[in-house]
């Protein structure tokens, strides 16, 4: 350690907040954090909202705070991965190897899905996206799978007033139709993207129940239309649902 080193109190307090949130089983509010760490409320307020701006933390509807998408991206970049990534990664490898499709793990950030892990090395046509990439609003099978984990009330509140963007002729652009699609995912346990985001590309997604009620996650496979015909989708459905069940059992 350099002899001129001096601790930076702001950094110490910031990590104290992150450490506290990592050890509790539910999100905390400003007053909770202030009380538990004996910090001034205004200090906690400024630090928490700075971390929200950085996507390290995420604000909840009830004034509480939990980890945001960048926290998981950073966890993936480090050797010490989060439990979600550690448990899911072997299944990404399995799916990529058995299907020759690109496999992604992501979490929900508002109405977007954020990629936090991937495996796309199997031989065949490669569909690649980088870790940390955020999909556009309500685009793809991943976000459908994640939204299926929410209650009807939370889902309706989340997408109320949202303008659905048409990416292709197959994009669902009506709220009621989209809600019906999410309900189908709940019943079937799997989400589909049939050229709804990019023409010529299809995807299948499965919801992942994490150990945190504030984090919705999903695994999805992406390939070209000629790789994933309708009969192929039907064949892959039990494989994906089996993976979802195994991961969910290991996370709980």
PyMOL commands that set and color helices and strands:
alter all, ss='L'
color gray80, all
select helices_A, chain A and resi 9-23+30-37+41-53+69-77+83-99+141-147+152-159+175-188+230-251
alter helices_A, ss='H'
color red, helices_A
select strands_A, chain A and resi 57-59+65-67+102-109+112-119+191-194+201-209+216-224
alter strands_A, ss='S'
color yellow, strands_A
deselect
rebuild
show_as cartoon
